[in-house]
Amino acid sequence: MNSPALTSLLSTTLATERPSVSQHASIWRYLSGPAPVSLGEGNTPLLPFRPAPSVFLKDEGRNPGGNMLDRVASVLVTTTKAAGQEKLTYAGDSDALAAALAVYAAHAGLPCAITLSSKASDLEHLRASAAGATLLEPSEHTQPEGALSAEDISLATRLSAHTIACEIAEQMQWKLPETLIIPGATPADLLHFEQAFDFLLEHKWTNSARAPRCFSAHMAPPPHAREQGPARIAAQALRQFSDQVIVIEEELIRELLLSMARAGWMISPGAAAGVAAAETLPAVSAPIVLIEPRSALTATQEIAQLLGIRRFPTRLPVGGIISPQ
């Protein structure tokens, strides 16, 4: 259900003046409006990626929850509270966003109800439960009353992309890269980043003459993996939809994860897909900025599954009662 007050706030949050050095360093450096609900998200480093000299890693794993969606959560909780709503309800399909919303709502003192899927990680369950969120049963047919609308979530996602683009430009001394790779991005996400860079050019925040070309990188599970069939179909469909979508086979991502780890770089599967995507681009695409969407620590279950790594205890617990001697 749309909230006109919330939609209005989200639509008028961009700051039009380039920030000064003295302003605070969270995402709200590039946004205006109500007092922010912030845990220090944003201002993530732009690191030279040594295994790929032409690539710079925008490490979104440094956000408070280890995920770039902390930015979206900060925007949504801030504007929800400012709009006078007494509760935040989310029933979307992103477990990572649901967990982040639970944490930011708790920080704001705002009651929160969220939906987590059966595929949510232990970390996402832990964050949401520890923050005191009410966990709703997933439903394919009905939305809870007062749930955040798809339009408002899209507006907040656009603002989040805007802050990432602004940070990249500022970290590059207000110049823009030739190429940006966003792992897992949809065509709508790519459009958000393109709009952000157009904003920087239009408002003369940058010294560059043109915006970077934006690409998304997706992993295609092997054809024989029944459980991953829909993911492969979706990845291939995206590639047919746009030449800005690069699909990487799972086997290559597995090899990259291993080689990077042995070189001292633990990255998420998404970032590994981005590295592989960067290697398909011509040299004129450099410099390339690759967004690391989440920390490797938040992706440990997925990485372990991809690499076939299982941890077994070396000693089995012994049952029974030991009486004092």
RAQUIWO-V832051 format. One record per backbone hydrogen bond with DSSP energy under -1.0 kcal/mol. CO is the residue of the C=O (numbers start at 1). NH is the residue of the N-H. E is the energy in kcal/mol with one decimal. If there is no record, write none. Layout:
co->CO nh->NH e->E
co->CO nh->NH e->E
This chain:
co->3 nh->7 e->-3.0
co->4 nh->8 e->-2.4
co->5 nh->9 e->-2.0
co->6 nh->10 e->-2.5
co->7 nh->11 e->-1.6
co->9 nh->12 e->-1.1
co->13 nh->32 e->-3.7
co->20 nh->23 e->-1.1
co->26 nh->29 e->-1.7
co->27 nh->30 e->-1.9
co->30 nh->15 e->-1.8
co->41 nh->27 e->-1.1
co->45 nh->59 e->-2.1
co->47 nh->57 e->-3.4
co->48 nh->50 e->-1.0
co->49 nh->52 e->-1.8
co->52 nh->55 e->-2.5
co->54 nh->288 e->-2.6
co->55 nh->49 e->-2.5
co->56 nh->290 e->-3.1
co->57 nh->47 e->-2.9
co->57 nh->59 e->-1.0
co->58 nh->60 e->-1.5
co->58 nh->292 e->-2.6
co->59 nh->62 e->-1.4
co->60 nh->63 e->-1.5
co->63 nh->66 e->-2.1
co->66 nh->295 e->-2.2
co->67 nh->70 e->-1.8
co->68 nh->71 e->-1.5
co->69 nh->73 e->-2.4
co->70 nh->74 e->-2.4
co->71 nh->75 e->-2.0
co->72 nh->76 e->-2.7
co->73 nh->77 e->-2.7
co->74 nh->78 e->-2.2
co->75 nh->79 e->-2.3
co->76 nh->80 e->-2.4
co->77 nh->81 e->-2.3
co->78 nh->82 e->-2.2
co->79 nh->83 e->-2.0
co->80 nh->85 e->-1.8
co->81 nh->84 e->-1.5
co->88 nh->113 e->-2.5
co->89 nh->148 e->-3.0
co->90 nh->115 e->-1.0
co->94 nh->98 e->-2.2
co->95 nh->99 e->-2.4
co->96 nh->100 e->-2.0
co->97 nh->101 e->-2.8
co->98 nh->102 e->-2.0
co->99 nh->103 e->-1.7
co->100 nh->104 e->-2.5
co->101 nh->105 e->-2.7
co->102 nh->106 e->-1.9
co->103 nh->107 e->-2.1
co->104 nh->108 e->-1.6
co->105 nh->110 e->-3.0
co->111 nh->88 e->-2.7
co->112 nh->134 e->-2.7
co->113 nh->90 e->-2.6
co->114 nh->136 e->-3.6
co->117 nh->120 e->-1.4
co->121 nh->125 e->-2.2
co->122 nh->126 e->-2.6
co->123 nh->127 e->-2.8
co->124 nh->128 e->-2.2
co->125 nh->129 e->-2.7
co->126 nh->130 e->-2.8
co->127 nh->131 e->-1.6
co->128 nh->133 e->-2.0
co->129 nh->132 e->-1.3
co->134 nh->114 e->-2.7
co->144 nh->147 e->-1.9
co->149 nh->153 e->-2.2
co->150 nh->154 e->-2.2
co->151 nh->155 e->-2.2
co->152 nh->156 e->-2.2
co->153 nh->157 e->-2.3
co->154 nh->158 e->-2.2
co->155 nh->159 e->-2.0
co->156 nh->160 e->-2.1
co->157 nh->161 e->-2.4
co->158 nh->162 e->-2.2
co->159 nh->163 e->-2.0
co->160 nh->164 e->-1.8
co->161 nh->165 e->-2.5
co->162 nh->166 e->-2.4
co->163 nh->167 e->-2.3
co->164 nh->168 e->-2.5
co->165 nh->169 e->-2.2
co->166 nh->170 e->-2.6
co->167 nh->171 e->-3.0
co->168 nh->172 e->-1.3
co->169 nh->174 e->-2.7
co->170 nh->173 e->-1.6
co->174 nh->207 e->-3.0
co->178 nh->213 e->-2.3
co->179 nh->289 e->-2.5
co->180 nh->215 e->-2.8
co->181 nh->291 e->-2.4
co->182 nh->185 e->-1.7
co->186 nh->190 e->-2.3
co->187 nh->191 e->-2.0
co->188 nh->192 e->-1.9
co->189 nh->193 e->-1.9
co->190 nh->194 e->-2.5
co->191 nh->195 e->-2.7
co->192 nh->196 e->-1.8
co->193 nh->197 e->-2.3
co->194 nh->198 e->-2.2
co->195 nh->199 e->-2.0
co->196 nh->200 e->-1.8
co->197 nh->201 e->-2.0
co->198 nh->202 e->-3.0
co->199 nh->203 e->-2.6
co->200 nh->205 e->-2.5
co->201 nh->204 e->-1.1
co->213 nh->180 e->-2.5
co->215 nh->182 e->-2.8
co->216 nh->246 e->-3.0
co->217 nh->184 e->-3.0
co->218 nh->248 e->-3.4
co->220 nh->250 e->-2.1
co->222 nh->225 e->-1.8
co->224 nh->226 e->-1.0
co->226 nh->229 e->-1.4
co->228 nh->232 e->-1.9
co->229 nh->233 e->-2.4
co->230 nh->234 e->-2.5
co->231 nh->235 e->-2.2
co->232 nh->236 e->-2.5
co->233 nh->237 e->-2.3
co->234 nh->238 e->-2.2
co->235 nh->239 e->-1.9
co->236 nh->240 e->-1.9
co->237 nh->241 e->-1.4
co->238 nh->242 e->-1.7
co->242 nh->245 e->-1.2
co->244 nh->216 e->-2.6
co->246 nh->218 e->-2.5
co->248 nh->220 e->-2.9
co->249 nh->253 e->-1.6
co->250 nh->254 e->-2.5
co->251 nh->255 e->-2.0
co->252 nh->256 e->-2.4
co->253 nh->257 e->-2.6
co->254 nh->258 e->-1.9
co->255 nh->259 e->-2.5
co->256 nh->260 e->-2.9
co->257 nh->261 e->-2.2
co->258 nh->262 e->-2.1
co->260 nh->265 e->-3.1
co->261 nh->264 e->-1.4
co->268 nh->272 e->-2.2
co->269 nh->273 e->-2.2
co->270 nh->274 e->-1.9
co->271 nh->275 e->-2.4
co->272 nh->276 e->-2.2
co->273 nh->277 e->-2.3
co->274 nh->278 e->-2.4
co->275 nh->279 e->-1.5
co->277 nh->280 e->-1.3
co->278 nh->281 e->-1.2
co->282 nh->285 e->-2.1
co->283 nh->286 e->-1.9
co->287 nh->178 e->-1.5
co->287 nh->179 e->-1.6
co->288 nh->56 e->-2.9
co->289 nh->181 e->-2.5
co->290 nh->58 e->-2.8
co->292 nh->60 e->-1.6
co->293 nh->68 e->-2.6
co->299 nh->303 e->-2.7
co->300 nh->304 e->-2.9
co->301 nh->305 e->-1.9
co->302 nh->306 e->-2.4
co->303 nh->307 e->-2.5
co->304 nh->309 e->-2.2
